[in-house]
Amino acid sequence: MDMTIKNDPGSTVGEVSGARPAPRDPLAIDESVIPQIAALTLRRGRPLIVSDADEVLLQFMVGLERYLETQDLWIDLQSFALTGNIKRKDTNEPVPPSAMPALLDAFFAASAHDLDVVPGAAEALAILSERAQIVILTNVPLEAKARREASLAAQGIPFPVIANKGLKGGAVRRLAERVEAPVIFLDDIPHNLSSVAKAHPPATLIHFIADPRLAKLLGPAPDSHFHTTEWPAARRFIEERLDTEGF
């Protein structure tokens, strides 16, 4: 998930590590992502499901609220953003934008490995993995990748994780070039879905937001082919797409 931080209007609740600038070109790919993709074992000709983690596989907002409680902070979900909405309990004053990167990096250091899985996600991916390859593309700091991968695996989601930075179109396009097969992409952020639509137009795009409070703040992403808050519905849609493609 990405909610807006710093001065970047495109960066929202999953690009929460804001200390480093992220590329905004929808076709760009951060140089740290290229070797991660190269290291993956992928089968050419087999469909690929590329899923975001926060608010798609993991309950990001619940975990963030749990962490903020320990810091005497709370989040006022009046808009789909972090900056301006995280406030001090004693004064109700928002945390200044300049302090957000450090706060969110501290959250990831403390909690990236401790977020609960979205109900139904593990079961759905286990079924889908019989018909497709699965990669998790998540905007976390590279140093948090191993812990996130281990946490997901421990909760029944044992698939490779790529630590991305910025928009996801470039990474998905590179993955698509590796498999030369149908690609299905799930994310909670409209601008990530839009970047994939531009970078790899054949991709099937699913707008998935697990937290119902956040889902109410956003309508279906303009570029998405399907919008849902539940994994059983997402699984059925993906299965229908795979059927249509002959897989």
TAVENNOR-V374411 format. One record per residue. N is the residue number from 1. RES is the residue in one letter. SS is DSSP state (2 for helix, 1 for strand, 0 for the rest). OMEGA is omega in degrees with one decimal (999 if undefined). Layout:
((N & RES & SS & OMEGA) (N & RES & SS & OMEGA))
This chain:
((1 & M & 0 & -179.7) (2 & D & 1 & 172.7) (3 & M & 0 & -166.4) (4 & T & 1 & 176.0) (5 & I & 0 & 177.5) (6 & K & 0 & -175.8) (7 & N & 0 & -174.8) (8 & D & 0 & -177.0) (9 & P & 0 & 178.9) (10 & G & 0 & -176.7) (11 & S & 0 & -175.0) (12 & T & 0 & -164.0) (13 & V & 1 & 175.7) (14 & G & 0 & 174.0) (15 & E & 0 & -170.1) (16 & V & 0 & 174.4) (17 & S & 0 & -169.5) (18 & G & 0 & -176.0) (19 & A & 0 & -177.3) (20 & R & 0 & 179.0) (21 & P & 0 & -179.6) (22 & A & 0 & 179.0) (23 & P & 0 & -178.7) (24 & R & 0 & 174.0) (25 & D & 0 & -176.6) (26 & P & 0 & 179.6) (27 & L & 0 & -175.5) (28 & A & 0 & 173.9) (29 & I & 0 & 179.9) (30 & D & 0 & -175.5) (31 & E & 2 & 178.9) (32 & S & 2 & -177.1) (33 & V & 2 & -174.2) (34 & I & 2 & 179.2) (35 & P & 2 & 177.2) (36 & Q & 2 & 178.4) (37 & I & 2 & -179.5) (38 & A & 2 & -177.1) (39 & A & 0 & -178.1) (40 & L & 0 & 170.7) (41 & T & 0 & -177.3) (42 & L & 0 & 179.2) (43 & R & 0 & 175.9) (44 & R & 0 & 178.6) (45 & G & 0 & 178.6) (46 & R & 0 & -179.1) (47 & P & 0 & -177.8) (48 & L & 1 & 171.8) (49 & I & 1 & 177.9) (50 & V & 1 & -175.3) (51 & S & 1 & 166.2) (52 & D & 0 & 178.4) (53 & A & 0 & -173.2) (54 & D & 1 & -177.7) (55 & E & 0 & 170.6) (56 & V & 0 & 175.8) (57 & L & 0 & -175.0) (58 & L & 1 & -179.4) (59 & Q & 0 & -175.9) (60 & F & 2 & -173.4) (61 & M & 2 & 177.6) (62 & V & 2 & 179.0) (63 & G & 2 & 178.4) (64 & L & 2 & 179.1) (65 & E & 2 & 178.3) (66 & R & 2 & 179.4) (67 & Y & 2 & -179.4) (68 & L & 2 & 178.1) (69 & E & 2 & -179.8) (70 & T & 2 & -179.4) (71 & Q & 0 & -176.8) (72 & D & 0 & 177.7) (73 & L & 1 & 174.1) (74 & W & 1 & 178.8) (75 & I & 1 & 178.9) (76 & D & 0 & -173.9) (77 & L & 0 & 177.6) (78 & Q & 0 & 175.5) (79 & S & 0 & -176.8) (80 & F & 0 & -178.5) (81 & A & 1 & 173.4) (82 & L & 0 & -179.1) (83 & T & 0 & -178.8) (84 & G & 0 & -177.7) (85 & N & 0 & 174.3) (86 & I & 1 & -170.1) (87 & K & 1 & 176.8) (88 & R & 1 & -177.8) (89 & K & 0 & -173.2) (90 & D & 0 & -176.0) (91 & T & 0 & -174.6) (92 & N & 0 & 177.3) (93 & E & 0 & 178.6) (94 & P & 1 & 173.3) (95 & V & 0 & -178.2) (96 & P & 0 & -179.5) (97 & P & 2 & -178.4) (98 & S & 2 & -178.7) (99 & A & 2 & -174.6) (100 & M & 2 & -179.7) (101 & P & 2 & -179.4) (102 & A & 2 & 179.5) (103 & L & 2 & -176.1) (104 & L & 2 & 173.3) (105 & D & 2 & 178.3) (106 & A & 2 & 176.6) (107 & F & 2 & -179.9) (108 & F & 2 & 179.2) (109 & A & 2 & -177.0) (110 & A & 2 & -165.5) (111 & S & 2 & -177.5) (112 & A & 0 & -178.0) (113 & H & 0 & -168.7) (114 & D & 0 & 179.0) (115 & L & 0 & -178.9) (116 & D & 0 & 179.1) (117 & V & 1 & 175.1) (118 & V & 0 & -179.3) (119 & P & 0 & 176.6) (120 & G & 0 & -175.6) (121 & A & 2 & -177.4) (122 & A & 2 & -178.9) (123 & E & 2 & -179.2) (124 & A & 2 & -178.3) (125 & L & 2 & 177.1) (126 & A & 2 & 178.7) (127 & I & 2 & -177.5) (128 & L & 2 & -178.2) (129 & S & 0 & 175.8) (130 & E & 0 & -177.1) (131 & R & 0 & -174.6) (132 & A & 0 & 170.5) (133 & Q & 1 & -177.6) (134 & I & 1 & 175.3) (135 & V & 1 & 178.7) (136 & I & 1 & -177.7) (137 & L & 1 & -170.1) (138 & T & 1 & -179.8) (139 & N & 0 & 173.8) (140 & V & 0 & 174.7) (141 & P & 0 & -178.5) (142 & L & 2 & -178.7) (143 & E & 2 & 178.0) (144 & A & 2 & -174.2) (145 & K & 2 & -174.7) (146 & A & 2 & -179.6) (147 & R & 2 & 178.5) (148 & R & 2 & 179.3) (149 & E & 2 & 179.8) (150 & A & 2 & 179.8) (151 & S & 2 & 178.2) (152 & L & 2 & -179.6) (153 & A & 2 & -179.5) (154 & A & 2 & -179.7) (155 & Q & 0 & 173.4) (156 & G & 0 & 179.2) (157 & I & 0 & -171.8) (158 & P & 0 & -175.8) (159 & F & 0 & -176.2) (160 & P & 1 & -179.0) (161 & V & 1 & 171.1) (162 & I & 1 & 175.9) (163 & A & 1 & -176.2) (164 & N & 0 & 171.3) (165 & K & 0 & -179.5) (166 & G & 0 & 179.0) (167 & L & 0 & -170.7) (168 & K & 0 & -177.4) (169 & G & 2 & -178.6) (170 & G & 2 & 179.5) (171 & A & 2 & -179.5) (172 & V & 2 & 177.9) (173 & R & 2 & 179.4) (174 & R & 2 & 176.3) (175 & L & 2 & -179.7) (176 & A & 2 & 178.1) (177 & E & 2 & 179.7) (178 & R & 2 & -171.9) (179 & V & 2 & -178.0) (180 & E & 0 & -178.3) (181 & A & 0 & 179.1) (182 & P & 0 & 178.5) (183 & V & 1 & 176.4) (184 & I & 1 & -174.1) (185 & F & 1 & 178.3) (186 & L & 1 & 177.8) (187 & D & 1 & 178.6) (188 & D & 0 & -172.1) (189 & I & 0 & -178.9) (190 & P & 2 & -176.4) (191 & H & 2 & 173.5) (192 & N & 2 & 176.4) (193 & L & 2 & 179.4) (194 & S & 2 & -179.3) (195 & S & 2 & 177.2) (196 & V & 2 & 177.2) (197 & A & 2 & 179.7) (198 & K & 2 & -174.4) (199 & A & 2 & -178.6) (200 & H & 0 & -174.2) (201 & P & 0 & -179.8) (202 & P & 0 & -175.4) (203 & A & 0 & 170.4) (204 & T & 1 & -171.2) (205 & L & 1 & 179.8) (206 & I & 1 & 176.5) (207 & H & 1 & -174.0) (208 & F & 1 & 175.0) (209 & I & 0 & -173.7) (210 & A & 0 & -175.9) (211 & D & 0 & -176.0) (212 & P & 2 & 178.4) (213 & R & 2 & 178.3) (214 & L & 2 & -179.3) (215 & A & 2 & 179.8) (216 & K & 2 & -177.6) (217 & L & 2 & -178.4) (218 & L & 0 & 169.4) (219 & G & 0 & 177.4) (220 & P & 0 & 178.5) (221 & A & 0 & -176.4) (222 & P & 0 & -176.0) (223 & D & 0 & -175.6) (224 & S & 0 & 174.5) (225 & H & 0 & -177.5) (226 & F & 1 & 179.9) (227 & H & 1 & 179.8) (228 & T & 1 & 174.3) (229 & T & 0 & -173.5) (230 & E & 0 & -176.9) (231 & W & 2 & 177.3) (232 & P & 2 & 178.5) (233 & A & 2 & 178.4) (234 & A & 2 & -179.6) (235 & R & 2 & -179.8) (236 & R & 2 & 179.9) (237 & F & 2 & 179.6) (238 & I & 2 & 178.9) (239 & E & 2 & 178.6) (240 & E & 2 & 178.0) (241 & R & 2 & 178.8) (242 & L & 2 & 175.9) (243 & D & 2 & -178.4) (244 & T & 2 & -178.9) (245 & E & 2 & 178.0) (246 & G & 0 & -180.0) (247 & F & 0 & 999))
